Every structure is written in C-alpha cells, then in structure tokens.
Amino acid sequence: MDSLEVERTTTGWAARDPSGILSPYTYNLRSTGLEDVCIKVLYCGLCHTDIHQVENDLGMSNYPMVPGHEVIGEVVEVGSDVTKYKVGDVVGIGLLVGCCRNCLPCKSDVEQYCNKKIWSYNDVYTDGKPTQGGFADEMVVDQKFVVKMPNGLAPEQAAPLLCAGVTVYSPLNHFGLKQSGLRGGVLGLGGVGHMGVKIAKAMGHHVTVISSSEKKKVEALEHLGADEYLVSSDETKMQEAADSFDYIIDTVPAVHPLEPYLSLLKLDGKLILMGVINAPLQFVSPMVMLGRKTITGSFVGSMKEIEEMLEFCKEKGLSSEIEVIKMDYINKAFERLAKNDVRYRFVVDVAGSKLDQSKTEE
C-alpha cells in the first residue's frame, strides 16, 4: 500500500488540562500530503509561550495539547510535490505550519501576520485535524513552513534559534536596525533576551542588558559579551543612560511599567515589545511625543527571515546557551522555566527519550 495513504500513529507528551502537566499521549498523525514533509523529531526547545498555552493563560487552549515549536528533525518522508527537501535532510519547524497565502501579509512574505495563520500546535489544520507540536516522535508539515538547517549548526543548538533567534532578528531586520554602531538595550535576560544580546553584538551594536537586579551581571558581561549592565531600580544610572538608546528589545513576559525604558530612548528610538502579556501596559503620552518615540511589537519572523537568521548565525558562529534534557524531565523544566531558572533555554533530546512510558490512548 502507498505509504502516503496510510495514517500512522505517533506518541507525544500532552497537557490534558490547565494544570499544564504533560504525560505520554498517542494520537493519529496526518497523512503526508502532496506538499507535506514528515519529520522524525530530534530536538525541541521549550519557550515561555509553551507555558502560556498549556496553562490556558490566554483562554484559547484546547486539550489534549502537545506543545513545542522550536523543532529540529530529520525528514523521513516527502509528498510527491515536495521540491525543497529529501529524506535524510535535517530541517527546522517554528511556530507556524500554515497561512492563507492570499492576504497582504502572505503576499508580502510576512506570513506570520496572516490572520488565518495556523499554529504548530493548539490549532486546527486545513483538514480539520488538531495540530500537535514538537514534543513528539513525528510531525507532518507543509514544505513552506520547513527550513533546511545549514551545515555546521549543531541541531540542539539551533532549536531555540527557530523562535528566540528569529524573534530578535526580525524586528532588527524590519526596522532598519542591522547596521553596526547602533546602541541597543535588551530588557530581560531569558531565552529571547540572551539571543538578543548575541545577535545585536554580532551586528556590531553596543549592547546594554537592563535587568531588575544585579543577579545576571557577570553572566551578561562576561559570558554573553554585553557592553554594559543597567539595573532598572538604580535611578542615578537610569538617568545617566537617558536618551542614549536607538532601540530596546523588551522581552519581559509580565506586566511592567514602560516609562523608565521609554526615557532611555533617543529621538526616534523604538521600544520593541516581545513578551506575551495578557493585561494592559501603561505609559503617559508625552513620554512618546517629546522624542517621537515608537512603541511597537514584533512577532517571531517570516520563513525568509528564519533562513537569513540561520545563515547569519552560522556565518558569525553564534549558538544558543542551552540545557539539554530528556522528555521525562519536561514537567520539572516547565516549573524551572516559570521561575526563570534556566540558562537560557531548555532543549529536549526527543529522539534520545523514551516517549511512550505507559502508553495512553485518548
């Protein structure tokens, strides 16, 4: 029988309810369509967004849910119309697996802003089946949403680049902030923030890490190569740094005041929001008006930007700082990530884990 017509089952680790606890879950995988690529998952990074989703923080979660959207895998099967990939290729899959292809964002190659985009998990695919993410043995994905990994990037290192890396690269690219000599700030030193420091430094920027305490100072300056470290509660130092930044990458995924950071921006400076926050943020309008400043947001990046960013990281020798774990540690990893107790990204060795301990059907 033609393997493309056979529906196969796979095992992933799924949350069943807003407790967010993951456990083994066996489900049917979509058949590999004409333009689909089936991959065996090798590694998958753990992102703050995964916490929001499994715990239903945004009120849109559907269960059972297999999270994971920083996926590195090996192609095991391709549909007959697939031209870009072949069996054996090592590829990456990010936050999206579908878009409408007809709207302005899709036609402008920024499909991440399509209103009909399909998330790699906690969504429904065009055939009506739920999408499930990378904490699983296999995934089936449209070739448009697959990127080939450049030779020379270690797969486990590359996993966080597919979300954290491109989330930083995309706004610097779009807002014309790639030229060397700029002064940038990175607010919050987690998974996205640490890649922000590395990518901005590789672009030739003067980079200041802004944090609420001295806790990560040595890490930021000595390990990540930041130029300066600014504690946001130190009013004297904050005043000294006023009007000095071209941009600030704000990665904080919790409610926080914007005024202190707006004051750091120079004329036409940009505060770029990247943390997912489910409550309103506040600022007074003169903080923006009196310096023609911009508060903007940016969401992951396009497939084109992911490819560019991977090449940039390869060329500059950039990698993410990771802690590799097995799947049976995933619930502990979620707990630790919620407390920011990781330097700076957990990556699950999916292929090296036994996923089907106590197989469960649902």
C-alpha positions as CSV (number, residue, x, y, z in Angstrom):
1,M,0.0,0.0,0.0
2,D,1.2,3.5,-0.8
3,S,2.7,4.8,2.4
4,L,1.3,8.3,1.7
5,E,-2.2,6.9,2.1
6,V,-1.5,5.2,5.5
7,E,-2.4,7.1,8.6
8,R,0.2,6.4,11.3
9,T,0.1,7.0,15.0
10,T,2.7,8.7,17.0
11,T,3.4,9.5,20.6
12,G,3.9,12.9,22.1
13,W,3.8,14.4,25.6
14,A,0.5,16.3,26.1
15,A,-1.2,18.6,28.6
16,R,-4.7,17.4,29.4
17,D,-5.9,20.5,31.3
18,P,-4.8,23.9,32.6
19,S,-2.5,22.3,35.2
20,G,-0.1,22.1,32.3
21,I,1.2,18.7,33.4
22,L,2.5,16.7,30.4
23,S,2.3,12.9,30.0
24,P,2.5,10.4,27.1
25,Y,-0.3,10.6,24.6
26,T,-0.7,8.5,21.4
27,Y,-2.6,10.1,18.5
28,N,-3.1,9.8,14.8
29,L,-0.7,11.8,12.6
30,R,-1.9,13.5,9.5
31,S,-1.3,11.6,6.3
32,T,1.7,13.1,4.3
33,G,0.0,15.2,1.7
34,L,1.4,16.1,-1.7
35,E,3.4,19.2,-0.4
36,D,4.0,17.8,3.1
37,V,7.2,16.7,4.8
38,C,7.1,14.1,7.6
39,I,9.9,14.5,10.1
40,K,11.3,12.4,12.9
41,V,11.8,14.9,15.7
42,L,15.4,15.1,17.0
43,Y,15.3,18.1,19.4
44,C,12.7,20.6,20.5
45,G,13.2,23.8,22.6
46,L,11.0,24.9,25.4
47,C,9.7,28.5,25.2
48,H,7.8,30.8,27.6
49,T,4.9,30.7,25.1
50,D,4.5,27.0,25.8
51,I,3.7,27.8,29.4
52,H,1.0,30.3,28.4
53,Q,-0.5,27.7,26.1
54,V,-0.5,24.6,28.3
55,E,-1.8,26.6,31.3
56,N,-4.5,28.3,29.2
57,D,-3.2,31.8,30.2
58,L,-4.7,33.3,27.0
59,G,-8.0,31.5,27.3
60,M,-7.7,29.7,24.0
61,S,-6.2,26.3,24.9
62,N,-7.6,23.0,23.6
63,Y,-6.7,19.7,25.1
64,P,-5.0,17.2,24.8
65,M,-2.2,19.5,23.6
66,V,1.3,18.5,22.6
67,P,3.4,21.8,22.8
68,G,6.8,22.6,21.3
69,H,7.6,24.9,18.4
70,E,11.4,25.0,18.2
71,V,11.7,21.8,16.4
72,I,14.7,20.2,14.7
73,G,14.0,16.9,12.8
74,E,15.1,14.6,10.1
75,V,13.0,14.2,7.0
76,V,11.6,10.6,6.8
77,E,9.1,11.0,4.0
78,V,8.1,13.7,1.4
79,G,5.0,14.2,-0.6
80,S,5.3,13.9,-4.4
81,D,5.1,17.6,-5.0
82,V,7.8,18.5,-2.5
83,T,10.8,20.0,-4.2
84,K,12.9,21.6,-1.5
85,Y,13.6,18.6,0.8
86,K,14.5,15.0,0.6
87,V,14.7,12.1,3.0
88,G,17.6,12.5,5.4
89,D,17.7,16.3,5.4
90,V,17.9,17.9,8.8
91,V,15.3,20.7,9.0
92,G,13.6,23.1,11.4
93,I,10.0,24.0,12.1
94,G,8.9,27.0,14.1
95,L,5.7,28.5,15.5
96,L,3.6,28.3,12.3
97,V,2.6,25.5,9.9
98,G,0.0,27.2,7.7
99,C,-1.3,30.5,6.3
100,C,-4.0,31.6,3.8
101,R,-1.4,32.6,1.1
102,N,-3.8,35.3,-0.3
103,C,-3.8,38.2,2.2
104,L,-1.4,41.2,2.1
105,P,0.9,39.7,4.8
106,C,1.2,36.4,2.9
107,K,1.8,38.1,-0.4
108,S,4.4,40.3,1.3
109,D,6.3,37.3,2.6
110,V,5.5,38.1,6.2
111,E,3.0,35.2,6.7
112,Q,3.4,35.4,10.5
113,Y,1.0,38.3,10.4
114,C,-1.7,36.4,8.4
115,N,-5.0,36.4,10.3
116,K,-5.6,32.8,9.2
117,K,-2.2,31.5,10.2
118,I,-2.1,28.0,11.6
119,W,0.0,27.5,14.8
120,S,2.2,24.4,15.0
121,Y,0.1,23.2,18.0
122,N,-3.2,24.1,19.7
123,D,-4.8,24.9,16.4
124,V,-6.7,23.1,13.6
125,Y,-5.1,22.2,10.3
126,T,-6.9,22.7,6.9
127,D,-8.1,19.1,7.0
128,G,-9.8,19.7,10.4
129,K,-7.3,17.7,12.5
130,P,-5.8,19.4,15.5
131,T,-2.1,20.5,15.1
132,Q,0.3,19.0,17.7
133,G,3.8,20.2,18.3
134,G,7.4,19.1,18.6
135,F,7.4,17.2,21.9
136,A,6.6,14.1,19.9
137,D,8.2,11.4,17.8
138,E,7.0,12.8,14.4
139,M,5.3,15.8,12.8
140,V,3.8,16.3,9.3
141,V,4.3,19.9,8.0
142,D,3.7,21.8,4.7
143,Q,7.1,22.3,3.0
144,K,6.6,26.1,3.0
145,F,7.0,26.0,6.8
146,V,10.1,23.9,6.9
147,V,13.6,25.3,6.7
148,K,16.8,23.4,5.9
149,M,19.4,23.6,8.6
150,P,22.8,25.0,7.3
151,N,25.7,22.6,7.7
152,G,27.8,23.5,10.7
153,L,24.9,24.4,13.1
154,A,24.6,21.8,15.8
155,P,20.9,20.7,15.8
156,E,20.3,21.0,19.5
157,Q,21.9,24.5,19.5
158,A,19.8,25.5,16.5
159,A,16.4,24.6,18.1
160,P,16.0,27.9,20.0
161,L,17.0,29.9,17.0
162,L,13.7,29.0,15.3
163,C,11.8,31.1,17.8
164,A,14.0,33.0,20.2
165,G,16.6,33.8,17.5
166,V,14.2,34.9,14.8
167,T,12.1,36.9,17.3
168,V,15.0,39.2,17.8
169,Y,16.4,39.1,14.2
170,S,13.1,40.0,12.6
171,P,12.5,43.5,14.1
172,L,16.2,44.5,13.8
173,N,15.9,43.5,10.1
174,H,12.5,45.1,9.5
175,F,13.1,48.4,11.3
176,G,16.5,49.0,9.7
177,L,18.4,48.3,12.8
178,K,21.1,46.0,11.4
179,Q,23.8,48.5,10.7
180,S,26.8,48.5,13.0
181,G,27.4,51.2,15.6
182,L,23.8,51.3,17.0
183,R,23.2,51.4,20.7
184,G,20.7,48.9,21.9
185,G,19.2,47.7,25.1
186,V,17.9,44.2,26.0
187,L,15.3,44.2,28.7
188,G,15.1,40.8,30.4
189,L,17.7,38.1,30.0
190,G,15.8,34.9,29.3
191,G,15.7,32.7,26.2
192,V,14.9,35.6,23.8
193,G,17.0,38.2,25.7
194,H,20.2,36.1,25.6
195,M,19.8,35.7,21.8
196,G,19.1,39.4,21.6
197,V,22.5,40.2,23.1
198,K,24.3,37.7,20.9
199,I,22.7,38.8,17.6
200,A,22.9,42.5,18.3
201,K,26.6,42.2,19.3
202,A,27.2,40.2,16.1
203,M,25.7,43.0,14.1
204,G,28.2,45.4,15.7
205,H,25.9,47.1,18.2
206,H,26.8,48.5,21.6
207,V,24.5,46.4,23.8
208,T,23.3,47.1,27.4
209,V,21.4,44.5,29.3
210,I,18.7,46.1,31.5
211,S,17.6,44.0,34.5
212,S,15.8,44.4,37.8
213,S,18.7,43.2,39.9
214,E,22.5,42.6,39.8
215,K,21.9,38.9,39.7
216,K,22.8,38.3,36.0
217,K,25.5,41.0,35.7
218,V,28.5,38.6,35.4
219,E,26.6,36.4,33.1
220,A,25.6,39.3,30.8
221,L,29.0,40.9,30.6
222,E,31.5,38.0,30.8
223,H,29.6,35.1,29.2
224,L,27.3,36.8,26.7
225,G,29.5,39.7,25.8
226,A,27.2,42.6,26.6
227,D,28.9,46.0,26.8
228,E,27.1,47.3,29.9
229,Y,24.6,46.2,32.5
230,L,22.0,48.6,33.9
231,V,19.8,47.9,37.0
232,S,16.4,49.4,36.4
233,S,15.9,50.3,40.1
234,D,19.2,52.4,40.1
235,E,17.7,55.8,39.4
236,T,21.1,57.6,39.1
237,K,22.3,55.1,36.5
238,M,19.0,55.2,34.7
239,Q,19.1,59.0,34.5
240,E,22.7,58.8,33.2
241,A,21.6,56.5,30.4
242,A,18.6,58.7,29.4
243,D,18.3,59.5,25.7
244,S,21.0,57.1,24.7
245,F,19.5,54.0,23.0
246,D,18.4,53.6,19.4
247,Y,16.2,50.7,20.4
248,I,15.2,48.5,23.4
249,I,14.2,44.9,22.9
250,D,11.7,44.3,25.7
251,T,11.4,40.6,26.3
252,V,9.7,40.7,29.7
253,P,6.6,38.4,29.7
254,A,4.8,40.1,32.6
255,V,3.1,43.4,33.3
256,H,5.7,46.1,33.9
257,P,5.9,49.9,33.6
258,L,7.1,51.3,30.2
259,E,8.1,54.9,31.3
260,P,11.5,54.0,32.7
261,Y,12.5,52.4,29.4
262,L,11.0,55.0,27.1
263,S,13.1,57.6,28.9
264,L,16.3,55.7,27.8
265,L,15.4,56.0,24.1
266,K,16.9,58.8,22.0
267,L,15.0,60.7,19.3
268,D,13.1,58.3,17.1
269,G,14.1,55.4,19.4
270,K,12.0,52.2,19.4
271,L,10.7,50.1,22.2
272,I,10.0,46.7,20.7
273,L,7.7,44.6,22.7
274,M,8.2,40.8,22.6
275,G,6.8,39.4,25.8
276,V,3.4,37.8,25.6
277,I,1.4,39.7,28.3
278,N,-2.4,39.2,28.9
279,A,-3.0,42.5,30.7
280,P,-2.8,46.2,29.5
281,L,0.5,48.1,29.8
282,Q,0.6,51.8,30.5
283,F,2.5,54.9,29.7
284,V,1.9,58.7,29.6
285,S,1.7,60.1,26.1
286,P,4.4,62.9,26.5
287,M,7.0,60.1,27.1
288,V,6.4,59.2,23.4
289,M,5.6,62.5,21.9
290,L,8.6,64.5,23.2
291,G,11.1,62.2,21.5
292,R,9.0,61.0,18.5
293,K,9.5,57.6,20.1
294,T,7.8,54.4,18.9
295,I,6.3,51.6,21.0
296,T,5.9,48.7,18.6
297,G,5.7,44.9,18.7
298,S,7.1,42.1,16.6
299,F,6.0,38.5,16.3
300,V,8.5,35.7,15.5
301,G,9.7,36.1,11.9
302,S,8.9,35.1,8.4
303,M,10.2,31.9,6.8
304,K,12.6,34.0,4.7
305,E,13.9,35.7,7.9
306,I,14.4,32.3,9.6
307,E,16.5,31.2,6.7
308,E,18.5,34.5,6.8
309,M,18.9,34.4,10.5
310,L,20.2,30.8,10.4
311,E,22.8,31.7,7.8
312,F,23.7,34.8,9.9
313,C,24.2,32.6,13.0
314,K,26.3,30.1,11.0
315,E,28.4,32.9,9.5
316,K,29.0,34.6,12.8
317,G,29.5,31.4,14.8
318,L,26.5,32.1,17.1
319,S,24.8,29.5,19.1
320,S,22.2,29.5,21.9
321,E,23.0,28.7,25.6
322,I,21.1,25.6,26.3
323,E,20.4,22.9,28.9
324,V,19.6,19.6,27.2
325,I,17.1,17.4,28.9
326,K,15.2,14.2,28.3
327,M,11.4,14.2,28.0
328,D,10.8,12.7,31.4
329,Y,12.2,15.9,32.9
330,I,9.8,18.1,30.9
331,N,7.4,18.9,33.8
332,K,10.3,19.9,36.1
333,A,11.6,22.0,33.2
334,F,8.3,23.9,32.9
335,E,8.4,24.6,36.6
336,R,12.0,25.9,36.4
337,L,11.3,28.0,33.3
338,A,8.4,29.7,35.1
339,K,10.9,30.7,37.8
340,N,13.5,31.7,35.1
341,D,15.8,29.0,36.5
342,V,17.5,28.1,33.2
343,R,20.5,29.4,31.3
344,Y,18.8,30.2,28.9
345,R,16.8,27.6,27.0
346,F,15.8,24.1,27.7
347,V,16.1,21.8,24.7
348,V,14.5,18.3,24.9
349,D,16.5,15.5,23.3
350,V,13.3,14.0,21.8
351,A,15.0,11.2,19.7
352,G,17.0,10.1,22.7
353,S,14.0,9.9,25.0
354,K,11.6,7.1,25.6
355,L,8.3,8.8,24.9
356,D,5.8,6.0,25.4
357,Q,6.3,5.2,29.0
358,S,2.9,3.8,30.0
359,K,1.3,4.4,26.6
360,T,-2.1,6.1,26.8
361,E,-4.8,6.4,24.1
362,E,-7.2,9.3,24.2
